[in-house]
Amino acid sequence: MNPVLRYLLSKTQGAKRFQGFFAQLHQIALTGMNYGCGGGVETSGELGVIDLLSRHFANECATVFDVGANRGDYSFALRGRWQSRLQLYAFEPSANVYAQLNARLTGNDIQLFPLGFSDAPGTRIIFAPRGLTVLGSVYRRRLEHFGLDQEPQGEITLDTIDAFCMAHGINRIHFLKLDIEGHEFAALRGAQRMLAERRIDCIQFEFGGCNIDARVFWQDLFYLLNDDFQLFRVLRDGLQRIAQYEEQHEIFLTTNFLAVRRDTQLALHRGLL
């Protein structure tokens, strides 16, 4: 630490009169690191990831899963920005939302499925605040602090990624995008065969407040993936490497992360970090 900063901290650390200042500084720092900025495809840095992967897989027909497609904004971005051949699968388990997705994306050469993913096949109730389907989750979240209450939205069907790929003859997923409100860890556990056989190249997933209700920590996701993947925090204009787990990474603000299989990362990230 800079000596001047160390001196200033020694004079202010733990002082009550500086707590408001440090609280504001903390929020500025989190926003500066893109924590809490992962909700919008256009502003989160996700478009840059799409462009990056499109270039990387330019010489092959890439299989891409948009899991938790909602009304299709991310699939639209993929279809519009991917510059090479693309086999795109979009998954949305909520019946009402799927109807909107189907109406928007039919005829766009995207395969649509009214399905969600978990660590085992079955059915679950999905919950969402009235009119906010983007927050639909299999966990009934406590959102009173936002003035919201989640209500049951009906039953959904769940499968595993392993079983789906086996049934549809999919041997490789080039890019797996997961935005399923806290259920990402369970979905990845349902892809154990595909992961163990190195059949998934890149994974983008969200981590945020929904993980509080799911009782899933950043530690769980890090250690699930770290042996075979390098992990990055998605920024507005690039990627920030996360080389090792630290407890200070447990920040429950909506943020996107990218996992890149270690045997592909050199070609993918040369000159981009």
Helices and strands as residue ranges (DSSP letters): H 3-12, G 16-18, H 19-32, H 46-56, E 62-67, H 73-81, E 86-91, H 95-105, E 111-113, E 116-117, E 122-129, G 133-135, G 144-146, E 150-159, H 161-167, E 173-178, H 184-189, H 192-196, E 200-207, H 210-214, H 218-225, E 229-235, E 238-242, G 247-249, E 255-261, H 265-269
